[in-house]
Amino acid sequence: MHREWPLTGRTDQWTRAATALRESGGVVLAGAAGVGKTRLAREVLAEAGRHGRTTRWIGATASSRGIPLGAFAALIGELSAGSEAILLGRLGGVLREDVEVLVVDDAHLLDDVSATLLHQLAVERATRLVVTVRSGETAPDAVTALWKDGLLARLDVPALAEPDTVRLIESVLGGRLEDASGHRLFTVTSGNVLLLRHLVAGEQRAGRLVPMDGLWWWTGKPEITPELGDLIDARIGLLSEPERRLLELVAFGEPLEVGLLATLVEPSVVEAAAERGLITVEPTGRRLSARLGHPLYGDAVRTRTGPIRARRRRGELAAALAATGARRIGDALRQAVLSLDSDLRADAALLTSAATEAARLADWVLAERLLRAATEAGGGFEPRVALGQTLSWVVRPAEAEVELGHAAALASTGEQHARVAALRAINRFFLLAEIDQAYQLLEPGSSADREAGGPGDETDLLRLEYSDGLRALFAAAGNRLDDAREYAARVLDQPKASSFAATWAGYGLIMVHSLAGQEDRLDALVSRVVAEALNAPETAHMQFNMRYFQAYGLGLAGRPGQARESGTWLRDLPGRYATMARDLVAGRIALDTGEVRSSARLVQGVLPFFPGHGGGWTALLEAGVAQAFGMAGIPRLAREALARAEQARHPGVRCMDPELILAGAWVAAAEGGTGQAIERALRAAELAGESGQFAVEVVARHAAVCFGDTGQAARLTELAGQVDGPRAPAAAAHAAALAGQDPDALLAASAALEEAELVLLAADAAAQAATLLRTRAHTAPAAFATARAAALAQRCEGARTPALRAGTAPLPISAREREVATLAATGLSNREIAARLHVSVRTVEGHVYRACTRLGLPDRVALAALVAPPEADDPVSRA
C-alpha cells in the first residue's frame, strides 16, 4: 500500500486552484470532511514549491482554537512573549517577508485572532493563500469573509465520482478492480477518500479485498476497524439516548419513511438529527425517506449495538411496517428480513412472499434463508416447493430433489402435484441430465399423474398445460425449434394460461426467437413472460435466464448497444449472483463487440457458478471463452477452453452445438489453419441452418468470410432477408465485397459493421481491404486501410485474427505459406501439417522452403518463430 495515495480525479480542481493562486491571490477549498481538501492543498503547495516559491503549512485544530494565534505557534515561538497585538504584528511581518505561499488547513477551527491575521493577509495580498474549510461547520466571520467579500476564490471540492473512486483504488492496489466490487466500495464510502483509505486498508488486512484471476475482488461486508471507527465517531459526535435509538432504527431499517419513523421516535429528535447531518431526508415520490448521513455510519452503529438490543430494534421496525400494511414495494421483504432476526414470532406466509421479492433481486442466498425459515414455521407446501426450485437454480440438484420430494408429500391438490412433477422434471432434465426420466414425469399415467387424482377435471387440463410448457423449453434446449414453437403456442395462445406454464413455454420461445434471428418479437415476449415469472418464488429467478437470451439475441442481430441497455437493470442488484448475472451478459456483449480479453475474463469469472455441465450452461460459456481466445490469437488457451466445453456437453442441451463447432473454427484460426477454420465455420453454419438457428448461421458464415472464404455472398444475402437486425445485411455486404475483390466495398462494409458496434468484424473487413490494395501496389489507399484496421483492432484489445495478421502485419509470402508457417509455430510437424491441410508432405516442405527464401530465414524453426503468437505475457491466462 502507498503511504500517500495519489491525487486522482482532481485534475479540474487542481487546475482551477493553481490558477486562482496565481491570478487571484489565493483560493478557499471547501468540502465535507475526508473528501480530499487537504490532499489537494498539498499538491497546490508542492507545485508552488517546484516554481521556487517559499511555502509554509499551518494546520488549525480544535485544541488550538482556544489559544490566540494558537495555530501559528510554531512560527512565533512562546505565546507569552508579548501581548496579542505584539504577537500579531510580529507574525504578520514574518509571513509577509519570508513566506510567498501559505496554506491554512481547517481554517474553520482558527481562533478569532488567527482568523483576523488571515483576513489581513488576504486584504494586503502580500502572501498568496490556500485555505481549506469544512462545509457545514461554523467558522469565524473573518474566515467566511474571505470568499463572501471576494478576497479569495472559493472552490468546492466534492466527493469523488464513481469512476474516479475506482481508478484511485486500482492505482493503490496496482491492478484492476472487479466491476461490482468497485461499485460497492464507492457506494459504501460515497467517494470520501479518507473513509475509503481506511476501509481499503482494513479490508486488505482482513483478507476480504484480494486478487483473484487477475482482478481484485471485495467479498463480504466492511469491518469497522478501530481507526475507521474513530473517524466515524468523530463525525457522528456525542449522542443522547433518543439520538442513539434513532440511529439504531435507521441503521437496521434504512431507508425509512419519515412518517413511520415518527411513530417510533419523537419528531423533534428526527429533525435535530437531520440538522446535524446524522441522517439525510430526501423525497421519494410523495413521501420523505430517512437514511444515515453516510453509508458507513450504519456499519458502525450496527457493530456497536448488542445482539439483544438489535433484536428488539428489528422487532420494533417489523411491527411498525406491519401496522402500516407494508403497502410500498419492498416493504414486505424488509418486514420479513427484519422479523427473521427479531424477537417476533415467524410468519410463514410473509416469509414465503418475501422470498419472491428476494428472488427478483437475484439474492438467492436470502431467498433460501427466507424459505427455510418459512418451512420451519410450518408454511407447508408453498415454501417447500419454492425452496426445491431455488436450490435447483443455484445448481444444487441433489438437495433440490430432496426438497421437492418433501413438497410432493405435502401436496394436497392436483395442481400442487402437477407443479412438483414439473419442477422435478426440470431438475432432472437440466441439472441431473436424466432426460428420459424428466419426460416420464410429463407423461399421462406417471406416478405424479396418479398422485394428482383422476383425469377429466380442470386439474387434468392444468397438468397438460404444464407439460406443454416444459416440452416447449425442453425442445428449444434440444435444438428442435419448430417443436418448441408448437408447444409454446399451445400455452401462450391461451387467454387464461397459468403463469407457471407460461413462464416455461415463454422461456423456450425466447430461446427460439434469439437463435432464429426474430429480434422484432423478443422485447414484447420478454416483457410478458418476465411478468408471468415474477408471480411466484419458484419461477421469479427465471427472469435472469430470459434476460440473458434477450441480450444474446440482440447481440446476434447486431444490436449490442440495445443488448447492453437490456442489462442495465442488473446494475444495482445485491449479492454475488447478481454480479454473476451482470458479468454473464457483459461477457457475451463483449464477444459480439470484439472486446476479446474482457469477454474471456468476465465469462471465466462466471464459470465457478456452473459446476459440471451446469445445466447446459458450462459448454456454452466455455465455447464463448474459446472463441474469445481464438479471436485474440492465443491458441493454447482457446484449445483448453474448447476441451472443457466438449467435456461439459449436456446430453439434452444441443441448441449450443453450432457455438461449439464455431469455437473449434476459432481455435483452428488461432493456430493458423484458416482452411480448417473455414471448414468448421461452414459446418457450424449448416447445423444452425438445418435447425432454424438462422441468426447463428449468419454469425458462422460471416466468420468464414473473415477467414477468407469468398463463397458465402449468396446465402448471406438470402439470410439478410429473413433475419432481423443490421448484422445480416452487413455480413452479406462484406461477403459480396470479398467475393468481388473490391477494396472500396470492403471498407464500406467495415464502416457499416463499426456503426453496428461489431468492431472486430469491421477490423477484419478493413484488413482484407488493406491486403487487396497492397497486392495491387496501391500504396496510399493500402496505408489508409491498414491504419483503419489497426485502430479498430486496438479497440478489440489486441485481437489477432487471420485477416488482421495478414492485413496489419504483412509478410511477403502467400496466404498458404503463412498458414503453413503458423501451423509450424504451434509445434506441428510437416507430416501433421500435411494431414491437417490434406496435401502431401512434399508440398508442405515446398511452402516452407519458398517462405524462408523470400524472408531470408535459415530454416523452418526461424520461420515458425517469426509468426508465433505471443502467449507468454497474456494477462488473461488463469493459473
N, C-alpha and C positions, 0 to 999 in steps of 0.2 A: 504493500500500500504506500502511496506517496504521502509524505508528511504534509505537504500543502497541495491541495487539489488544484488542477489547472483551471484557469478562468475560461468558462465555456458558456456560450450563449449570450455573451455580454458585449459583442462587438459594437453594436449600435450605441449602447450606454457608454462604453469606454470612449468611443469617438466623440460623442457629444460632451462628455465630461472633460476630456482633454481640450476640446475646442473652447468650452466655457472658461476653463482655467487660463487659456492663452488670451482670449479675447474679452472676457467679462470680469476678470479679476478673481474668479473662483466659482465654485459650484456647491450646492447643497444636495447631497444624496439622501433621499428619503425612502423608507420602506419598512416592512414588518421585520421583526426580529428573525435573524437567520437567513434572510434572502440573499445575502452576499454583499451588503453595502461596504463592509469593512474590507473585504477581499478586493472589491472594485477600487476602493480608495487606495489600497496598497499598490495596485497596478498603475494608477494615475501618478502616484508619488514616485514610483520606480521609473516611469517614463521621464518625469521631470529631472530625476537624478541622472539619467542617461544623457540628458542635454546639458549637464554641468551645473544645474541649479542646486543651491544649498537647501536642504529639506529638513523638516522636523515633524515628529509624530507625537501627538498628545492624545491620551485616552481618558475620558471622563468616566467616573464610576459612581455608584450610589454612595459609597463610603466617603468619597471626596466632596460630595455635594454640600455637606455641612461646613466645609472649611473654605474661607475666602481664598480664591486663587489656588485651591487645592489641586486641581488638575494640572497646574503649571509648576507644582512644587519642585520637580526635577530640574527646572530651568533656573529657579531663583534661590535655591538653597533653603535655609531655615526661614520659615514664615514669620518668625518672631523678630526678624532683622529690622523691622520698621513698621510704620502704620500701613493701612491698606492703600492709602494714596501714594505713599513712597514706593511700596511694592509694585503697584500698578504702573507707576512711571518707569521704574527700573525694568520691569518685564517688557513693557512696550518698546523701550529703547533697544533691548536685546533682540527682540523679534524684528524690528524694523531694520536694524543694521546687519544682522547675521543670518536671517532666515528668509529665503526667497519664496519658498512654498511650505505652508503649514497645513497639516491635517489635524483636525479635531474630531475624534471618533466619539460617537454617542453624545453629541453636544446637548441633547435634551437633559442630560444629567449634570450640566455645568451649574455651579453656584452663580449667584447674580453678579458678583464682581468679575468672575471669569467671562461670563456672558457679555458684560459691558466691554471688557477688553476686546473680545472677539468682534463685537459690533464696531468698535473704534477702528480696528484694523481693516474691516471691510469698507468703512467710510473713506479712510485715507488711501486705500489701495496700495499701501506700502508693501504689503505682503500678500501674495496670492494664497487663497484659502480653498481647502477641500473639507467640507463639513458633513458629517453623517448624523442623521436624526432618525429616531424610530417613529413611524407613523402611529397616530393614535395616542401618543404619550404627551403629557403636558410638559412644555418647555418654557424656559424663561422668555419674557417678552422680547429681550434683546436678541435672542436666537431666532424667534419666529419673524422678527423684523428683517432678518437677512434676506428672506425671499419675498415677504409681503411688501417691503419697501423697494424691491428691485435692486438691492445691493449685490446679490449673488443670484445666479441662475439656479432654479430648482429642477432636479431631475429625479423623478420617481422610479425606483428600482423594483420591478415586480418579481414575484417568484418565477422560477424557470418554467418555460413551456415544456410539454412532454418530450418532444424530440430533443431539445437541449438537455433535459434531465437524463435521458437515455445516453446521449453522446458523452456527457460528463462521467456517468458511471462506467461506460465502456472504456474511456480513456484511463480511468483509475484502475480498472480490472485488467486492462491490457488485452481485451478480447470482446467479441460480440456478445450482447445480452439477448437471451431468448425473448421474443416479442411480448408474450403475455407477462413474463417476469418484469420486463421493463415497465409495462403498463401498470402493474400492481405496485411497484416501487414508487412510481410517480403518484399514483392515487393515494398511497399511504402517507407520503410526505408532502403532497401538494406542491412539489417543486421547491421546497425550502431546503437550501443547500446545507445548512447547519444540521438539521434533523436528518437529512439524507446521509451526510457523512457519518454520523454516529450509528445510524441504522445499518448502513452497509458494513461498517467495521464490525458491529456486533453480530450480524448475520453471517459474515465470513467466519468469525471465531466460533460460532455455534455450528458451523458445517451445514447451514441451510442455503447459503449462497455459494454454489460450487460449479466448477467447469465440468461439462459432460459433452462428449461428441463434438468438440469444437465450439460449444456455446456455454455461456454462464446461465445457470438456472437458479431461480429462487423458489424454494419449496417451503411449505409451512407458513405460519403466521409470524409477524415480528415479535421478538422478545424484547421487553423493555429492560435494557442494561442499566446499571446504576448511573452511568454517565448520561444516557439518554433520559432516564427518569428524572435526574436532577434538572436537565434542561426543560423538560415538560413541567416539572413542579414550579420552576422559576416563572414560566409563562402563565401557569394557572394561578399561582399565588395562594394565599391563605383562604380557606373555605369555612363558612359556617356550616352547621349540621344540615339546615334546609338546602343550602347550595350543594353540599356533598350528595344529598339524596337526589337532587335534581340531576346532577351529572351522572350518577349511577343509573338512573332510569333512562336517560338519553343514551348512555353508553351501551346498555343492553337492548334498547329498542329502536335506535335511530334508523330512519327518520321518523319522528313522532309528530303527529298532528297537534298543533298548539292547543286546540280545544281539548283534546284528550289529556294532554299533559297538565292542563289547568285543573283537571279533576283529581289529580294526584299531588299537585304542588301548588302552593299559593301563587297566583298570577304575578304578584309583586316580585317574587323570587325569580320567576322566569324572565321578567323584564330586566331586573338587575343583572342577571347572568348574561343576557343578550348585550347589555350596555358594556359589560366588561370584556366581551369577546369570548366568553367561556362557551357560549352556544351561538349559532347563527340561525336566523329565522328568515326563511325565504318562501315566497308564494309558490304553491303547486296547484294550479287550477284556481279554484275559488277558496282554497284553504291555505293556511300557513303551516309550514313544517319546520321543526327544530332539529338541528344536527349539532354535534360538538364543534367547537371552533376550529379544531384541526383533527384529521383522522387519527393521529397518534394519541390524542387525549383519551380516546376510547380504550385503546390497548392499555394505557397507563391506569385508567380508572378500573377497568376490569381486573387487571393484575392485582390491584391493591384492595379489592373487595373480597371479603371472606366467603367461603362456599355457602354457609347458611344464609348470610345476608344476600348473596347473589341469587339463591333460590327464591327468597322472599320477593326480591325486586322483579324477577321474571314472572312470578305468580301474579303480582300486582298488575304488571303490564298486560299479561294474558287475560286477566279478569276484566281489565278496563276495555280491551279490544272486544271481548265478548259482549260487554254491556252496550257497546256502540253498534253491535250487529255485524262487525267485520265486513263492512259493505264495500270498501275500496279494494281495487286489485292488489293482491299480495297480502292483504290483511289476514286471511285465513292461514296462509303459510307462516306468517310471522307469529300469529297466535299459537299455532301448533308447535313451532320450534321453541318458543318461549316456554310453553307448557311442558315440553319434554324434560327440561332440567329445572322445573319449578317445584313448589310444594303443592301443586294442584293435582287432582285425580285425572288420569289419562282419558281422553275422549277418542275412541276408536274411529268414529265417523269423521271427526275433524282431522285426525292424523292421516287417514286414507285420502281425504280430499286434498290435504296439503301435499301429499306425495305426488299428486298430479302436477301441482304447481312446480315442485322441485324438479320433476322430470322435464317439464317445459323449459326450465332454466339450465338443463344439462348437468344438474347437480345430483348425479345418481348415487353418490355416497349418502347424501342427505335423504334422497328418496328411499333408499334401502333402510336407513335408520328409522324413518317415519313408519314405513310399512311393517318392520319388525315390531316396533312399539305398538302399532295397531293390532297386530296378531296377538301379542301378549296381553293386550287389553280386552281380548275377546271379540275382535272385529269380525271373525268368521271368514267367509269365502272371499269377499272382495279384496281385502288387503293381502290375503294369501296368494290369490291368482296374480295380482299385480306384482308381488314380490318375486314370484317364479319367473315372470317375463322380464323383470328388471335384471335379475341375475343372468338370464339368457342373453340379454342385450350387452352386458358387460363381459361376455364370454366366460361365464362360469356355468357351463351346461349341466354338469352333474348335480350341482346344488339346485339349479333351476328345476331339473327333473324331480328332485325330492319335493320341492315346494309345490310344484304343480300336481304331484301325486297327493299331497295333503289337501290341496284345493279340490281335487276330484272327489275325495272322501267327504268334503264339506258341501259339495254341490247338492242343491235340493230341487232344482228346476231343470227342465230340458235345455233351456238356454244356457244355464251355467255349465252343464255337462258338455254342451257343444262348444262353448268358449274354451274350456280347459282342453278339450281334444284338439282344437285348432292351435292353441299355443304350444301344446306338446308336439304337434306336427311341425310347427316352425322350429322348435328347439331341435328336434330330431333331423329335420332336413338340413338346416344350415349349420348348427353347432356340432351335432353328433355325426353328421354325414350319413345318417341311416335313411336313405332315400325311400326305399320300399316301405319301411315301417311308417314313415311320415305319410305316404299316400294311403296306406292301410287305415290310418286314423281318420281319413276323409271319406272312406267308402261306407255306403249304407250297409248295415249289418255288423259294423265294427263293435268292439266292446264298448267304446264310448257311446255309440249309437244305441246299444241296448240299455245302457245306464240312463240314457236321456228319456226313455219312455217310448211308447208305441208311436208308429207313424200316423200320418193323416191329419195332424193338427198343425197349428201355427208354428209350433216348435220344430216340426219336421221341415217346414219351408225355411225356417231360420237356419237350421243346420245345413241345408242345401246352399243357402246364400253364403254362409261362412266357408263352405267347401269351395264354392266358385271363386270367392275372393282369394283364398290361398292358392288355388290352382292357377289363377292368373299370375300370382307372384312366382310360384314355382316354375311355370312355363317361361316367364321372362328370364329368370335366372338360368334356366336350362337352354336358353337361346332358341326357344320356339316362340318367336314374337307374334306370329299370326294366332296361335292358340291363346297366348296371353291376352291379345286384343279381344278375342271372342269371350273368354271367361270374364274379363273385366267389364265388358259391355253388359253381361247378364246382371251384374251387380249395380254398376254406376248408372245404367239407364232406368233403374227402378226409382220412382219418385220418393219412396219411403225406405230406401236401403239403410240398413243399420250402419252406424258409424264404424263398428268393429269390422264388418265385411268391406265397407267402402275404403277403409284405411289400407287393407292389404291389396285389394284389387287396384286401388289408385296408385299405390307404390309400384306395383308391377307395370302399370300403364305408363307411369312416369319414366321408368327404365326404357320402355319400348320407344316412347317419343324421343328420348335423348339419343338413343343409339340409331334410330331411324332418320334423325335429322328433321323432326317435326317440331321445330322450335316454337312456331307460332301457337302451338297448342299447350306448351309447357306451363306458362305463367298461370293461366286460369285453372288448369288442372291442379297444379301445386297448391294454389291458394285454397281450392275446395278441399283437397284431401288432407292438407295440414290441419284445417279447421276441424275435420272429422277426427283426426288422430288425437287432437288435444282434448277430446271429451273424456278420456279415461287414462288412468295411470299406466295401464299395460300397453297403451299404444302411443302415449304422448311423446315418447322418445323417438318415434319413427320420423318425426319432422326432420331430424338431422340427416337420416338416410335420404329422404326425399329432397332436401335442400342440396345435398351433395350432388345427386344426379341432375338436379336443375342446373347447377353450376357446370357440371360435366357436359351436359347437353349444350349449354350456351357456349362453352369453350370449343366443342366440336363444330358448332355452327360458325365460329369465327367472331364471337362476341365476348372476349374475355373481360372487357370493361363492364358489361352487364353482369357477367358471372361474378365479378368482384363485388358489385353492388348488391347482388343477391345474398352475399355472405356478411354484409355489414352488421346484420342483426346479432351476429355471434360476438361482436366486439366486447361487450361489457358483461357477458355471462360469466359466472364464477366457476371455479373448480378446474381440475386438471382435465376432465372430459371435455369441457368447453374449449380448452386450449387444444386438445386433440382435434376437435371438430374444426376449429379455425385453421389449424395447420393442414388438415386434410384437404380443405377447399383451396387454401392458398397454394399448396404444393401442386395441385392439379392445374390451377390457373397459371402458375409459373412455368409448367411444362408447355402449355399452349403458347405462352408469350416468348418462350425461349430462354428464360432465366434458369439455366440448366442446373447450376450448382445449388441455387436456392431451392429449386424443386426437389433435388435429391436430399438436401439437408432436412427440409420440412417433412418429407414423407418418411425418411428414416427415423425421425423423432416420433412419428405416429405408430410405427410398426410394433413396438412393445405392447400396445393395447390389443393386438390381434395375434395371440399365440397360436401355434399350429397353423391350421388353414384359416383360422379367424373367421369362420362362417362364410368363406369365399373371398373375403377382403384381402387377405395376405397376398395371394397371387397377383391380384390387380395392382396392389401398391408396389410390390417388388418389380412388376413389369414396368411400372412408371419410373422406378429408380433406374432400372436397366436402360430404358430409353434416354433418361436424362444423362446418365454417364456415357452412353453411346454418342449422344449429341455433343457432349463435352470432349469426346475423343479420348476417353480413358477406358480402354478395352478390358483391363483386368477387373475393375470394379463393375463394369457393365456385365461381364460374364458371370461374376459371382452373384449379382442380383438376379440375373436370369435363372441361374441354377436354383436359387432359393425359391423363385417364383414357380418353377417347374415342380419342385419338391412339394410346394404347398397347394398344388392344384386340388380343387374341390370337385368330387365326382358329380355333384348336382348343379354346380355353378359353372356353366360352359359359355355364358354370354361374353366372358372376357377372353376367350380363346384367340380371337383376332388380335387383341392387345398383346398377348403373349408372343404370338408369331411376329408381330411388328417389333417387339422388343428384341427378338432374335435378329431381325434385319438391322437394327441399330448396333447390335453387338458386332455383326459382320462388317458394318460400315466403319466402326471404330478400329477394327482390326485391319482395315484396308481392302477387304473383299467386296468391292462395290457390285460385282456381278452377283455374288451370293446375296448381298443386301437387297438388290432389286428382285431377285427370285423370291426371297422370303416376304418382301413387302407385297408382291403381287399375290402370293399365296394367302396372306392376311386379307387382302382386298377381296379375293374370290370367296373366302369363307364368310366375310362380312356381308358381301352382296347376296350370297345364297340364302342367308338367314334374315335379310331385310335390314341389316345394320348399315344403311346407306351413308350415314354421316361418318361412320368409322371407315367405310370403303373409300370415301373421299380422302381421309387422312392418310390411309395406307398407299393409295395410288399417288398422292402428292409426294409422299416420302420417296417413292420410286422415281418420280420426276427429279427430285432433289439429288438422288443418287446418279442421275444421268440418263434415265430411260426416256426415250423420245416417242414411245408408242402409246401414251395414255391420254392424248388430247380428246379423242372421240368419246371415250367412256366418261371422262370427267365433264365434258360438255353436256352429255346426257344427264349426268347426276346433278349438274348445276340447275337443271330444270325441275328437279324434284326434291332437292334438299334445301331447307331454309338457311338463311344467313349468308354473309359475304364470303365465307371460306371457299365454298364450292366454285362460285364464279371466278374467284381469284386463282384458285388452283387450275381451273380449266384454261384460263388465260396464260398462266405460267407454262402449262404443258404445251399449249399451241405455240408459244414463243420459242420454247426449246426445240420442238419438232421442226419449226421453220428456221431454226438457227438465226433468229432475229434478235440482236442485242438490244435494240431500242425497245422492242416489245417486252423483253426480259426486264429491262429497267422500269417499264410501265407497270409490269406485274409486281415488281418489287415495291413500288410505291403503293399499289393497292393493298398488298399484304401488310405493309407497315401501317397503313391507315387503319387496318383491322386489328392492330397490335400483335400480329403474328410476325414478330420481329426476326426470329431466326429463319423462318421461311423467306422473308424479304431479303435477308442477308445472302441466303443461298442463291436466289434469283439474280441478285446483283453480282455475286461471284461468278456465276455462269456467264453473265454478260461480259465480265472482265476477261474471262478465259477466251471467249469467242473473239473479242476485239483484239486481244493480244496476238492470237494466231493470224489475224488479218493485218497485223502491223499498224493498227490504228492507235498510235501511242497515246495521244492526249485523251481520247474517249476511254481507252483502257485504264489510264491512270485515275480518271474520274470514277469509273465503275469499281475499281479496286478500292479506292478510298471510301466509297459508299459502303461496300461490303464489309470493310474493316471496321468502320464506325458502327454499323449495325451489329456486327459480331461482338464488339466491345460491350454493347448493351446486353448481350447474351452471356456475359460473364466468361468470356474467353472460349466460347464454343468452337469446336474443331470438327466440322462436318467434312465429308469428302469434297463438296463444292468449295467450301472455304479454304481447305488445304490447297486445292488446285488453283483457286482464283486469287487468293491473297498472299500465298507463299509459293509462287510458281517455280517449278524446276523445268529445265529444257529437256524433258523426257515425255514420252507418250503416256496416255492415261493407263494403258495396260502395264507399261513399265513401272509406273508409280504404284499400281495395285500390287504387282509382284514384290516391289521393294517394301511396301508397307506390311504385307503378309510376312515377309522375311524378318521384319523388325519385331514381330510378335513371337519369333522363335521357331517358326515352321521351317522344315527342311524343304529342299527343292521338290522332292517327291511328294511331300504333303501339300505343297502349293499346287503342284500339277493335279493332284486328285481333287483339290478344292475347286480349281478352275476348269476341270475337265479338259486338260491339254496334256501334251507329253512333257516328260522331264526335260528333254532337249529344248523344247520351246521355252520353258521357264529359264533354262540356262542362257538361251539366246537373249531373252529380255534383260537378264541381269548383266550380261556382257555389254549390250548396247548402252544400257543406262550408265554403267560405270565408265564407259568410254566417253560418253557425252559430258559427264560430270567430272571427269579427270580423277576418278576414285580408284584405288588399287584393287579392291576386292568386294565381295558380297557383304562382308562384315561392315565395311565403311559405308556402303550404300544403306544398309539397314539402320546404322546409327544415325545417318542423316535424316531419315524420315521417322524415326522412333517417336512416339507420342510422349510428352513429358508427364510422367506419373509420379515421380518420386516426391515432388513437393505439393501434391494435391491436398488442399486443405479440407476437402470434404470426406476424405477416407476415414473409415472407422477402424479403431484398433481391433 
